[in-house]
Amino acid sequence: MFLFNNNASSTLSTTVSVSATTFSVTDGSKFPAPFSGSTFRATLVDSSGNIEIVDVTGVDGNVFTAIRAQEGTVAIGFAGGDTIE
């Protein structure tokens, strides 16, 4: 089941490596809270405009757990301050 929240946006608190499946954001309260069997889709955007789509499967405060490289995107590294929407 996909969860939705219109216009949710925040920034990454720290760098995210190519292989990371958890990462921190500055304000996780703007996003849905996945429960068992649910997820929401988010887009990570770096300062050059490169994107990666992820399925967020868990939110614990400002820490997200995600399945990387969805919808044909490729996992890339991100810097603190990059956008998540």
N, C-alpha and C positions, 0 to 999 in steps of 0.2 A: 504494500500500500504506500503510495506516495503522499507525503504531506506538503502543503504549500503555505507560503507566507509572502504576500506581495511586497515588493520593494525592500526586502531585508538586505542590509549591507553593513559590513564592518571591515576591519583591516586585520591582517595577521599580526600577532604580537611578537613572533620570532620567526626565524628562517624555517623553511620547510624543505627537507631534502627530497630527492627524487623518490626514495624508497619509504618515506614516512607514511604511516597510516593514521597517526594522530598529530594534531597541531592545535595551537592556541590562537584565539581571536581576541580582539579588544572588547567586544560586547556580544556574547552569545545569546543574550536575552531577546535579541531581535529575530531569532530564527525559531522554527518549530522544535519541539522536543520529541524525537523519535521514541517510539515504544516498540516492544517486541513485534517483529515482522513489518515494521515501517521504516521509511527512509525519506530524506528530502534531497533534491538535487541542488548543487551549488556550483558556481563558476569562480575559479581563482583567476585573477588577472594580475600580471606583473607590470612593472613600470614601462615596458616596451609594448604592451598591449597583447602579449602572448597569453593564451587562455588554456585552462584545463578544467574539464567538468568532472565533478566528483559526486558520489552518492554518500551523504552523511548518514551513518547508521546509529550514531550515539552522540549525545551532548551531555557533558558533565560541567556545568557552569560555563566557562569559556574554553573548554577543551572539547574538540570535535574528533570523532573517530570516523574515518571515511574509506570508501573503496575508490581508489584513484583511477584516472584515465578512462572515463566513461564517454559514450557517444563518439567514439573514434578519436578522442583526444589522446595525447601522450603525456605521461607523468613528467613534469619538469620541476626544477627547484624554484622556490619563491623566497623573497626577502621579507623581513619584518616591515610592515607598512603597506605591503601589497594588498589588493582588495579581494574580498570574498563577497559574492552577491548571490 
